[in-house]
Amino acid sequence: MFVCMCYGVTDKDIRNAVQSEGAGNLRELRSHLNLGTQCGKCVQMAQEIIDQTIIDESLFKDVG
């Protein structure tokens, strides 16, 4: 699904940046993807995807 129509950024792009590049907030995400600088309508959804990806990853880490 497209999150940022201005720059064509998808939810997969955001998840990949969080998982592979370690982007943990919007500022870090912007250093990897051009996002949220044009109209800003995508910012809230992008942050929700970052948060959800981090939560999902932390649930599957080896606690042992």
N, C-alpha and C positions, 0 to 999 in steps of 0.2 A: 504494500500500500504506500502511496506517496504521502509523505509527511510535509515536505516543503515543495510546493508547486513552483515556486520562483526559481529554484535551482535543481529540481528533479531529484531530491534526496528521498530515499525510501526508508521504511522501518528496518529493512535488512541492512542497509548501509549504516544506520545508527547502531544496530546490534553488533555488527562487525567491528565498528570503531571502538565500542566499549570492550568487546571481548579480545580483540587482537592488539589494539593500540592503548588500551587501559584508560580510555576517556571516562571519567567518573562524574563529570558535570558539564554544563553547557559551554563553559569557557574552553575546556579541554576539547570538547567535541568540535567546536568551531575551528580549532587549529588543524583538524583532520578533514572536516567537511565544510563546504560553504553553505551555511544554514543560519536562518534567523536574522539576517542582516538586511533583507529587503523590506518585507511588509511586517514580519514578526508574528504572523498568525500561527506558525509552526512551533514556536518556542515551548508552549505548554505541553503539546503532544510529544515533542522531542524529549523533554525532561521526564515525562512519564515513562517513555520507552527506556531511557537510561536507568531510571530507578528500578523498573521491573526486571531489566536484564541483570542488574547487579544483585537483586534479591534472588532471582532464579539461579544465578551462578553460586551464590553463597549457600543455598540449600543443598547443592550437590557436591560441595567440597568435603574432602575426607577430614572428619573431625578427630579421628583416632590418634 
